[in-house]
Amino acid sequence: MKIATYRVGTERRVGLIDEARQTVSPFDIPEAEARQGVLALIDRATLPRLLSPMPLKEAVLEAPIPRPRRNIYCVGKNYHEHAKEFASSGFDSGASAGAVPKHPIIFSKVPECVIAHRHPVSIDRNVSNAIDYEAELGVIIGKGGRGIRPSNALDHIWGYTIINDVTARDLQGLYSQWLIGKSQDTFCPMGPWAVTKDEIDLGDTKIKCWINGELRQNANVRDLIFDVPTIIATISAGVTLMPGDVIATGTPVGVGIGFKPPKYLAPGDVARIEISGIGVLENEIQEYRA
C-alpha cells in the first residue's frame, strides 16, 4: 500500500493512494490524529475504514511523517563507492581509519528539518556555500524494541519512504561532526508518501537521483555495506527503537562532492529522486530569504 499525508484546504488527512486511478482515499480518523501523518496508522492495531476517494491532483502532499517524534537516524558511508568518494573529498574526518567503515556510522537529523515533496529546499549563503544532495531509502519502524537481532529486524519495519539527506559539506567539515551540517532548516525532504514493507524487495530496489535532469546517482539497495537488518540491530543495541522512528540508510556514489570540481546545489536546481516501489521525490532549491 502507498499511504500519503496530505492537505485539503487547511485540513490534514491520511489516505490510500491509487496510482492507476490517480486518486487518494482518506482513512476515517479524527483530524487530531491525522495531524501526525502516517504515525496515526502505525499506532493502530488495524487500519481504519476508507472514505470516498478524491482526485490526487486536488491534494497537497505533505511529508508522510510531517514531524517525526525523534531525530531521524542516519547511516553514513554505507555504499562502497560512496565511502571512497567521500574519503577522498577532504571533508571526511574519519578518512584516516579507512574509506570503508568497519561498523555502521550512525548520526542524526533533527525532526524539524523535514519537508514534503515539491517543497523548496532553502539554502542560506551566509551559513553555507557547499550544499549537497544524498538520495536514500528511509525505513519506518512499526514495532519498537531493544536488542533486536538481525534475523528478526524486518519484523519491526512498518514501511519505507524516500529521503534526501541534504548536507552542508563545509559545516560538516568545519565541526568534524554531522548534526549541524545535516539539520539545517528544510534539509530533509521526505516522501512523496510512505509504502508498507510488502511493497519493497530489499534484495532488488533501484535508487536514482537526477539534478536538473542529469542522472547523478544510480544504484541498488542490495549494494548497502550494512544492510537494513544490520542497521536496525546496531541502533537497537542499547537504544530502544520506537514505533514511528525513521532511519535513512545511506546514499550511493554520485553526490556533488564526488565531482572534480564539486557540483554543489544552487538556487533554481531541481533534485529528483526515484526509488522503485515507492515513487519520486522532487524538490527545487531556493535562496533563503528571512
C-alpha positions as CSV (number, residue, x, y, z in Angstrom):
1,M,0.0,0.0,0.0
2,K,1.0,3.6,-0.7
3,I,-0.1,5.9,2.0
4,A,0.0,9.7,1.8
5,T,-0.3,12.5,4.3
6,Y,-1.9,15.5,2.5
7,R,-3.9,18.6,2.9
8,V,-7.3,19.6,1.5
9,G,-7.6,23.3,2.3
10,T,-6.4,23.6,5.9
11,E,-7.3,20.0,6.9
12,R,-4.7,17.4,7.1
13,R,-5.6,13.8,6.1
14,V,-4.0,10.4,5.7
15,G,-5.1,8.4,2.8
16,L,-4.5,5.4,0.5
17,I,-3.0,6.2,-2.9
18,D,-4.4,4.5,-6.1
19,E,-1.8,5.5,-8.7
20,A,-3.6,3.8,-11.6
21,R,-6.8,5.9,-10.9
22,Q,-4.8,8.9,-9.6
23,T,-6.9,9.1,-6.5
24,V,-6.4,9.2,-2.8
25,S,-9.0,7.8,-0.3
26,P,-8.8,9.2,3.2
27,F,-8.9,6.9,6.2
28,D,-11.7,7.6,8.7
29,I,-9.7,9.0,11.5
30,P,-10.1,12.2,13.6
31,E,-8.3,15.2,12.3
32,A,-6.3,15.5,15.5
33,E,-4.8,12.1,14.8
34,A,-4.3,12.9,11.1
35,R,-2.0,15.7,12.1
36,Q,0.6,13.0,13.0
37,G,0.5,11.8,9.4
38,V,1.4,8.1,8.9
39,L,2.1,7.8,12.6
40,A,-1.6,7.8,13.2
41,L,-1.8,4.4,11.4
42,I,1.3,2.9,12.9
43,D,-0.2,3.5,16.4
44,R,-3.3,1.4,15.4
45,A,-3.7,-2.3,15.5
46,T,-5.9,-2.4,12.4
47,L,-6.4,0.1,9.6
48,P,-9.5,2.3,9.8
49,R,-12.1,2.2,7.0
50,L,-11.6,4.2,3.9
51,L,-13.9,7.1,2.9
52,S,-14.7,8.2,-0.7
53,P,-11.7,8.8,-3.0
54,M,-10.8,12.2,-4.4
55,P,-8.5,13.2,-7.3
56,L,-4.9,13.1,-6.2
57,K,-4.2,16.3,-8.1
58,E,-6.5,18.2,-5.7
59,A,-4.5,17.1,-2.7
60,V,-1.4,18.9,-1.4
61,L,1.1,16.3,-0.4
62,E,2.9,16.7,2.9
63,A,5.8,14.6,4.2
64,P,4.4,11.2,5.2
65,I,5.6,11.9,8.8
66,P,5.4,15.7,8.9
67,R,7.3,15.9,12.2
68,P,9.0,12.7,13.4
69,R,8.7,12.1,17.1
70,R,12.5,11.9,17.5
71,N,15.6,12.7,15.5
72,I,16.0,10.8,12.2
73,Y,18.6,8.1,12.5
74,C,21.0,8.2,9.5
75,V,23.8,6.0,8.3
76,G,27.0,7.4,6.8
77,K,29.2,6.0,4.1
78,N,27.1,2.9,3.6
79,Y,27.8,2.2,-0.1
80,H,31.3,1.1,-1.1
81,E,31.9,3.6,-3.9
82,H,30.3,6.5,-2.0
83,A,32.6,5.7,1.0
84,K,35.6,6.0,-1.3
85,E,34.4,9.3,-2.9
86,F,33.7,10.8,0.5
87,A,37.0,9.7,2.0
88,S,38.9,11.4,-0.9
89,S,36.8,14.6,-0.7
90,G,38.8,16.2,2.2
91,F,35.6,16.6,4.3
92,D,35.8,13.1,6.0
93,S,37.2,13.5,9.5
94,G,37.3,9.7,9.8
95,A,39.1,9.0,6.5
96,S,42.4,8.1,8.3
97,A,40.7,5.0,9.6
98,G,40.0,3.8,6.0
99,A,37.5,4.6,3.3
100,V,35.1,1.8,4.1
101,P,33.9,1.7,7.7
102,K,34.2,-1.5,9.7
103,H,31.0,-0.7,11.6
104,P,27.9,1.4,10.8
105,I,28.3,5.1,11.2
106,I,25.2,6.5,12.9
107,F,24.3,10.1,13.2
108,S,21.0,12.1,13.2
109,K,19.0,14.9,11.7
110,V,16.6,16.9,13.8
111,P,12.9,16.3,13.1
112,E,12.2,20.0,12.3
113,C,14.1,19.9,9.1
114,V,11.6,17.5,7.4
115,I,9.8,19.0,4.3
116,A,7.5,17.5,1.7
117,H,7.7,16.5,-2.0
118,R,7.9,19.7,-4.1
119,H,8.5,21.9,-1.0
120,P,11.6,24.1,-1.7
121,V,14.9,23.4,-0.1
122,S,16.2,26.7,1.3
123,I,19.9,27.5,1.2
124,D,21.4,30.4,3.2
125,R,24.6,31.7,1.6
126,N,25.5,33.4,4.9
127,V,25.7,30.0,6.5
128,S,27.0,27.6,3.8
129,N,28.2,27.6,0.2
130,A,28.5,23.8,-0.2
131,I,25.1,22.3,-0.3
132,D,24.9,18.7,-1.4
133,Y,22.2,16.1,-2.1
134,E,22.0,12.4,-0.9
135,A,19.3,10.1,-2.2
136,E,18.4,7.5,0.4
137,L,15.9,4.8,1.3
138,G,14.1,5.7,4.5
139,V,12.9,2.9,6.9
140,I,9.9,3.5,9.1
141,I,9.8,1.4,12.3
142,G,6.4,-0.1,13.2
143,K,7.3,-2.2,16.2
144,G,9.8,-0.9,18.7
145,G,12.3,-2.8,20.6
146,R,15.8,-3.1,22.2
147,G,18.5,-5.6,21.3
148,I,16.8,-6.6,18.1
149,R,18.5,-9.4,16.3
150,P,19.2,-9.1,12.6
151,S,17.2,-12.3,12.0
152,N,14.1,-10.6,13.5
153,A,14.7,-7.0,12.3
154,L,12.4,-7.0,9.3
155,D,9.5,-7.8,11.6
156,H,10.0,-4.4,13.2
157,I,9.6,-2.4,10.0
158,W,6.3,-0.8,9.1
159,G,7.3,0.6,5.7
160,Y,9.6,2.8,3.6
161,T,9.9,6.2,2.1
162,I,12.4,8.4,0.2
163,I,14.7,10.8,1.9
164,N,17.1,13.4,0.5
165,D,19.7,13.8,3.2
166,V,20.7,17.4,2.2
167,T,24.0,18.4,3.6
168,A,26.1,21.5,4.1
169,R,29.5,20.0,3.4
170,D,31.5,22.9,4.7
171,L,29.8,22.8,8.0
172,Q,30.2,19.0,8.1
173,G,34.0,19.5,7.7
174,L,34.2,22.6,9.9
175,Y,32.7,21.0,13.0
176,S,34.0,17.4,12.5
177,Q,30.6,16.1,13.2
178,W,27.5,15.9,11.1
179,L,24.4,17.2,13.1
180,I,24.6,20.9,12.2
181,G,25.5,20.4,8.5
182,K,22.7,17.8,8.2
183,S,20.0,19.6,10.2
184,Q,19.6,23.0,8.6
185,D,16.0,24.1,8.0
186,T,14.4,22.2,5.1
187,F,17.4,19.8,4.8
188,C,15.3,16.6,5.0
189,P,12.9,16.2,2.0
190,M,10.7,13.1,2.6
191,G,8.1,11.5,0.5
192,P,6.2,11.7,-1.7
193,W,4.4,9.1,0.5
194,A,5.2,6.0,2.5
195,V,4.7,2.4,1.4
196,T,4.1,-0.6,3.5
197,K,7.0,-3.1,3.7
198,D,5.4,-5.6,1.4
199,E,6.0,-3.1,-1.5
200,I,9.8,-3.3,-1.3
201,D,12.2,-6.1,-2.0
202,L,15.4,-5.1,-0.2
203,G,17.3,-7.6,-2.5
204,D,16.4,-5.6,-5.6
205,T,15.3,-2.0,-5.2
206,K,16.8,0.7,-7.5
207,I,17.7,4.1,-6.3
208,K,18.4,7.0,-8.6
209,C,18.9,10.8,-8.4
210,W,18.8,13.4,-11.1
211,I,19.9,17.0,-10.7
212,N,18.4,19.2,-13.4
213,G,17.7,16.1,-15.5
214,E,21.3,14.8,-15.2
215,L,21.5,11.3,-13.7
216,R,24.0,11.6,-10.8
217,Q,23.2,8.5,-8.6
218,N,22.2,5.1,-9.9
219,A,22.5,2.1,-7.5
220,N,20.5,-0.7,-5.8
221,V,19.7,-1.0,-2.2
222,R,21.2,-4.5,-2.2
223,D,24.6,-2.8,-2.5
224,L,24.5,-1.4,1.0
225,I,27.6,-2.2,3.0
226,F,25.5,-2.7,6.1
227,D,22.1,-4.0,5.2
228,V,18.8,-2.9,6.8
229,P,18.7,-5.7,9.4
230,T,22.3,-4.9,10.5
231,I,21.4,-1.2,10.8
232,I,18.4,-1.9,13.0
233,A,20.4,-4.3,15.2
234,T,23.2,-1.8,15.6
235,I,21.0,1.1,16.6
236,S,18.8,-1.0,18.9
237,A,21.8,-2.5,20.8
238,G,21.3,-0.3,23.8
239,V,19.0,2.3,22.2
240,T,15.3,1.4,22.3
241,L,13.7,1.9,18.9
242,M,10.2,3.2,19.0
243,P,7.2,2.9,16.6
244,G,7.5,5.8,14.1
245,D,11.3,6.1,14.2
246,V,12.8,6.8,10.8
247,I,16.1,5.5,9.6
248,A,17.9,6.9,6.5
249,T,20.0,4.0,5.3
250,G,22.8,5.9,3.4
251,T,23.5,7.3,-0.1
252,P,25.2,5.8,-3.1
253,V,28.1,7.2,-5.1
254,G,27.4,10.3,-7.2
255,V,26.9,13.1,-4.7
256,G,28.1,16.6,-5.6
257,I,31.2,16.4,-3.5
258,G,32.4,13.5,-5.5
259,F,32.9,15.5,-8.7
260,K,36.1,17.5,-9.6
261,P,35.2,20.3,-9.0
262,P,32.3,19.6,-6.7
263,K,28.8,20.0,-8.2
264,Y,27.0,21.7,-5.3
265,L,23.4,22.7,-5.4
266,A,22.4,26.2,-6.3
267,P,19.1,28.2,-6.4
268,G,17.0,27.0,-9.3
269,D,18.3,23.5,-9.3
270,V,15.8,20.6,-9.0
271,A,16.7,17.4,-7.2
272,R,14.6,14.4,-8.4
273,I,15.0,11.1,-6.5
274,E,13.3,7.8,-7.6
275,I,13.2,4.6,-5.7
276,S,11.5,1.6,-7.3
277,G,8.3,0.5,-5.5
278,I,7.9,3.9,-3.8
279,G,7.8,6.8,-6.4
280,V,9.5,10.1,-7.0
281,L,10.6,12.8,-4.5
282,E,11.3,16.1,-6.2
283,N,12.4,19.5,-4.7
284,E,13.6,22.7,-6.1
285,I,16.5,24.6,-4.4
286,Q,15.7,28.2,-3.4
287,E,17.7,31.1,-1.9
288,Y,16.9,31.7,1.8
289,R,15.0,34.9,2.5
290,A,14.5,36.0,6.0
